[in-house]
Amino acid sequence: LGYALGSAWGWQAGTPGPEEAATQFMRLFHGPECRGLTAAYRALDRLAHFWDTAWDEKPSQRGPGYKRQVHNFFDRTLALPNVPDPGTLDNKPFFAVRYAKLLERASAAEADANLALEALLENLGRAKRNAYALEVFASLALLVRQNARLVLGLAALEKTLDQARLECGTIQFPSAVAKLRDAVRAAKALCEERERVFSNLVATWGKSRYHKGCSVGGK
């Protein structure tokens, strides 16, 4: 949408206005039967910004790259909650404090993803043109929503571990063990959701491009 309108306004700045231009774009690009896609596009834009700013960066440990001595490489990461000490269950909680602002934004990002997905999936059957673009956007909304849920889930997991530590300190050992089991189940659920979302993304994008590393025509 930005590329299309940028090119149009390069010839005739500001005409038509933003709202009318966005509506015209949706009608031409997806078909007049579609509804609510402008709001979905706006939500996707906010989701892209969330994804771009939701990570810590650290120097990459990957193999040599092109002109590594000139171009610095960084990996995106998050600090995970600490594993409890096996004797005291001390987990040294930090996640909720360190990522307090990110947690607030994650809740908003999850709401944006739900808004975008509702409009995108509703219009999949309506779009007369470029329906596949809606599938791609939906796969991205699912990916960013899972990332928001990951951040929120890690904070909840740390809280559960913290409760286990407190109960261990008051000699409520069965309850502490139950909390540890809850934390394990929560961690597994986050990993499983991540894998499902990524598999969906690979399957969706694989409709228009070859999968990475596959052989085609003997090459």
Buried (B, 14 or more C-beta within 10 A) or exposed (E): BEEBBEEBBEEEEEEBEEEEBBBBBBBEBBBEEBEBBBBBBBBBBBBEBBBEEBBEEEEEEEEEEEEEEEEEEEEEEBEEBBEBEEEEBBBEBEBBEEBEEBBEBBEEBBBBBEBBBBBBBBBEEBBEEBBEBBBBBBBBBBBBBBBBBBBBBBBBBBBBBBBBBBBBEEEBEEBBBBBBEBBEEBBEEBEEBBEEBBEBBEEBBEEEEEEEEEEEEEE
